Amino acid sequence: MIKQYITLQMVLLSITSAIYIRDFTSVLLGGSAWIIPSLCFIWIIARNPKKFFFGEAVKLLLSAGLIICIISFIHIKTLSFLSGYIAAVSAAFLMPFKIKYDN
């Protein structure tokens, strides 16, 4: 299931990158601002499932930190960045449909 979640994030990010082909870097930075914290969350949960809320807090804080760093130090297109971020986040909302139809 975790592999499917990351794969769905990558697929949605690829589709968004194809739409904003001229601002490819901004889209990828937006997606990575959510995908990297998601991988960190998965790593924390895999080591100790009881640390779910700690992992979730780390994910949100890391995502906010990455967004602040990217916006502060890298020249990006805001709409493309947000589109990549939203595409990666939306995988969490689409995942229940993927699991439901795989069974």
N, C-alpha and C positions, 0 to 999 in steps of 0.2 A: 504494500500500500504506500509506503514512503517513497519507493522508487517511482510509482505512478504519479504521486503528487509532484515530485521534482520534475518528472518528464512533462506533466501537464503545464507546469510553470514555464518550462523551456519552450514548449510548443506555442503557448500564448504569447510569450515574449518574441518568438520568431515571427509570428504573424504580425505583431505590432511593429517589429523592425522592418518587415516588408512594406507595411503601409507608410512608415516614416523613413524611407530608404535614405533620404538626404541627411537626416539627423540620426543616423544609425547609432553613433556613440552615445548620444543623450538617452536614447531608448534603452540601450544596454546598461548604462549607468543607473537609470531608474529601476530597471528590473533587478540589477545586482544589489540595490539598496534594500530589497526585500528577500532575495534568494539567499544571500550570504547569511543574514540573521536566521532564516529558516533552517539552513544547514546546521548552524550553531545550536538552535533549539533541538533539532533531531539528535545531535550528538549528546547534548545534556540529558535528554530523555532516555536515550539508549543506555547510558551509563547508570542512571538511577531514575526509574519511572516516578518515584515519589516527589521529584523536584519539578513537577509540571509547571506550577505557578512561578517558580524561580526561573525556569527556562523561558516561559512566556514573557516575563519581565525583562530578561536579558535580550530576548528577540526584539521587543519593542524599543528598548533603549539603544540597542545597537543599530537598529534601523533609523531611529531619529538622529543618532550620531553620524551615520553614513550620509544621510540626507544633508545635514548641516555642513559636513566636510565637502561634499560634492558641490553644493551650491556656493560655498565660500571660496573654494580654490580652483574650480574648473568652470570654464565658460560653456554653458549648456543652453539648449533650447528648452524653455520651461514646459511647454505643451508636450513635447516629445518625451521629456523626462518623466512627467506625470503619467503619460500614457503607458510607458514601460513599467512604472511602479504599479499602476492600477492593474495592468495585465498580469503581473506576477501575483498580486494580492488576490485577484479574482479566481485564481486556481483553487483557493481554499473554499470558495463558494460553489464552484463547479464540481469539486471532487465527489460530493455525495451522489451526484448523477452518474458519474463514471463508475463508482463502486456498485450502485444499484443495478446497472445494466450489464456489468461483467458477470454477475452470478447466474 
